[in-house]
Amino acid sequence: MKNKNLWEDIFRPIVVLSCICLVCSLLLGITNQLTAPVIKANQDKAANEAYYAVLPTAEGFEELTSTQAGVTKVLKAQNDVGYVISAEAQGYGGMVPVVVAFGQDGNITCVTFPENSETAGLGQKIRDDSFAAQFAGKASEAMTINDIDAVPSATISSKAAVDAINNAIAAYKEVA
């Protein structure tokens, strides 16, 4: 009688829960294998749209390498109209990404700030067109937060935006 209670009370629930966990893990693994290529394709498509948004005259991009810290991607337009550099810097709520386009003359032509985890209503204001527009036309020289109109009450986010752009500028100087 004790052997039956031992099986019913201890081992049977362990075996049942282990089987349930095994089946759930298997199903999650299969789902991941099926959706991973689709997710990667969507991420690549969104990134390419961002690159063409900042340098619309490009007819394609060639990827270059950079040793600059904080730089995630360096692209040269195949028709030599400029470069697009994706970089990031630490902000208040996490990393602040930026996509910067440089024209043939080396000046910044366009800047966009993709989604980030900065504070809603404050740090997220760096994504406003008015904030990004102040970088267009600037020479590819390092800048400080004093060189721009920072977002009020979001100094850390504004500084991170400038730092990310400075990372892109350093990468531009390295590859151009």
C-alpha positions as CSV (number, residue, x, y, z in Angstrom):
1,M,0.0,0.0,0.0
2,K,2.9,2.4,0.7
3,N,4.3,1.8,-2.7
4,K,1.0,2.8,-4.4
5,N,0.8,6.0,-2.4
6,L,4.4,6.8,-3.1
7,W,3.7,6.5,-6.9
8,E,0.4,8.4,-6.7
9,D,1.5,11.1,-4.3
10,I,5.1,11.8,-5.5
11,F,6.2,10.3,-8.7
12,R,3.1,10.5,-10.9
13,P,2.7,14.3,-10.5
14,I,6.4,14.7,-11.3
15,V,6.2,12.6,-14.4
16,V,3.0,14.4,-15.6
17,L,4.4,17.9,-15.1
18,S,7.7,16.9,-16.8
19,C,5.8,15.6,-19.8
20,I,3.7,18.9,-19.9
21,C,6.9,21.0,-19.7
22,L,8.6,18.9,-22.4
23,V,5.6,19.2,-24.8
24,C,5.4,23.0,-24.2
25,S,9.1,23.5,-24.7
26,L,9.0,21.5,-27.9
27,L,6.0,23.6,-29.2
28,L,7.8,26.9,-28.3
29,G,11.0,25.7,-30.1
30,I,9.0,24.8,-33.2
31,T,7.2,28.1,-33.2
32,N,10.5,30.0,-32.8
33,Q,12.0,28.1,-35.8
34,L,9.0,28.9,-37.9
35,T,8.8,32.6,-37.0
36,A,12.4,33.6,-36.7
37,P,13.0,34.1,-40.5
38,V,9.9,36.1,-40.8
39,I,10.8,38.4,-37.9
40,K,14.4,38.9,-39.2
41,A,13.0,39.7,-42.7
42,N,10.6,42.3,-41.2
43,Q,13.4,43.8,-39.1
44,D,15.7,44.0,-42.2
45,K,12.9,45.6,-44.2
46,A,12.3,48.3,-41.5
47,A,16.0,49.0,-41.3
48,N,16.3,49.4,-45.1
49,E,13.3,51.7,-45.1
50,A,15.0,53.9,-42.5
51,Y,18.2,53.9,-44.6
52,Y,16.4,55.0,-47.8
53,A,14.3,57.5,-45.8
54,V,17.5,59.4,-44.7
55,L,19.3,59.0,-48.1
56,P,16.5,58.7,-50.7
57,T,18.8,59.2,-53.7
58,A,20.8,56.1,-53.0
59,E,20.4,53.3,-55.5
60,G,21.5,50.6,-53.0
61,F,24.0,50.2,-50.2
62,E,27.3,48.5,-49.7
63,E,28.0,47.6,-46.1
64,L,31.4,48.7,-44.6
65,T,33.0,48.0,-41.3
66,S,33.9,50.4,-38.5
67,T,35.8,49.9,-35.3
68,Q,34.0,52.9,-33.7
69,A,32.2,52.1,-30.4
70,G,28.5,52.5,-30.5
71,V,28.2,52.1,-34.3
72,T,25.8,49.4,-35.4
73,K,26.0,49.7,-39.2
74,V,27.9,51.7,-41.8
75,L,26.6,51.8,-45.4
76,K,27.9,53.5,-48.5
77,A,25.5,54.4,-51.3
78,Q,26.4,52.4,-54.4
79,N,25.9,55.5,-56.6
80,D,28.3,57.5,-54.3
81,V,25.7,60.0,-53.1
82,G,26.7,59.5,-49.5
83,Y,26.8,57.3,-46.4
84,V,24.3,56.1,-43.9
85,I,25.4,55.3,-40.4
86,S,23.4,53.7,-37.6
87,A,24.7,54.3,-34.1
88,E,23.6,54.4,-30.5
89,A,24.5,55.9,-27.1
90,Q,23.3,55.3,-23.6
91,G,20.3,57.4,-22.6
92,Y,18.1,57.6,-19.5
93,G,15.9,54.6,-20.4
94,G,18.3,52.6,-22.4
95,M,20.2,52.9,-25.7
96,V,19.2,55.8,-28.0
97,P,19.6,54.8,-31.6
98,V,20.1,57.2,-34.5
99,V,20.4,56.9,-38.3
100,V,22.5,59.6,-39.8
101,A,23.0,60.4,-43.5
102,F,26.1,62.1,-44.8
103,G,26.2,63.7,-48.2
104,Q,29.1,63.7,-50.7
105,D,30.4,66.9,-49.1
106,G,30.6,65.2,-45.7
107,N,27.9,67.3,-44.1
108,I,25.0,65.7,-42.3
109,T,22.0,65.7,-44.6
110,C,19.4,63.9,-42.5
111,V,19.0,62.4,-39.0
112,T,16.2,60.1,-37.7
113,F,15.8,58.6,-34.3
114,P,14.2,55.1,-34.4
115,E,12.1,53.8,-31.5
116,N,13.8,53.8,-28.1
117,S,12.9,53.2,-24.5
118,E,13.3,56.8,-23.3
119,T,10.7,58.3,-21.0
120,A,7.3,58.9,-22.7
121,G,6.5,62.6,-23.0
122,L,10.0,63.7,-22.2
123,G,12.9,61.7,-23.7
124,Q,10.7,60.5,-26.5
125,K,10.6,64.1,-27.8
126,I,14.1,63.5,-29.4
127,R,12.1,61.6,-32.0
128,D,10.3,64.8,-33.0
129,D,11.1,66.1,-36.5
130,S,12.0,69.5,-35.0
131,F,14.7,68.1,-32.8
132,A,16.2,65.9,-35.6
133,A,16.0,68.7,-38.2
134,Q,18.6,70.9,-36.3
135,F,21.3,68.4,-37.2
136,A,20.8,68.6,-40.9
137,G,23.4,70.7,-42.7
138,K,26.0,70.5,-39.9
139,A,29.5,69.7,-40.7
140,S,30.8,66.3,-39.7
141,E,32.6,67.6,-36.6
142,A,32.0,66.4,-33.1
143,M,29.4,68.5,-31.2
144,T,28.3,69.0,-27.6
145,I,24.9,69.4,-26.1
146,N,25.6,73.2,-26.1
147,D,25.7,73.2,-29.9
148,I,22.0,72.2,-30.1
149,D,18.6,73.1,-28.7
150,A,18.2,70.3,-26.1
151,V,14.7,68.9,-25.3
152,P,13.6,70.7,-22.1
153,S,13.6,68.4,-19.1
154,A,15.3,65.6,-21.1
155,T,18.9,66.6,-20.9
156,I,20.1,63.0,-20.6
157,S,18.2,61.9,-23.7
158,S,19.4,64.9,-25.6
159,K,23.0,64.3,-24.6
160,A,22.6,60.6,-25.6
161,A,21.3,61.8,-29.0
162,V,24.3,64.0,-29.5
163,D,26.7,61.2,-28.3
164,A,25.1,58.8,-30.8
165,I,25.5,61.3,-33.6
166,N,29.1,61.9,-32.6
167,N,29.7,58.1,-32.8
168,A,28.3,58.2,-36.3
169,I,30.5,61.2,-37.2
170,A,33.6,59.3,-35.9
171,A,32.6,56.3,-38.0
172,Y,32.1,58.5,-41.1
173,K,35.6,59.9,-40.7
174,E,37.0,56.4,-40.4
175,V,35.4,55.1,-43.6
176,A,35.2,58.2,-45.8
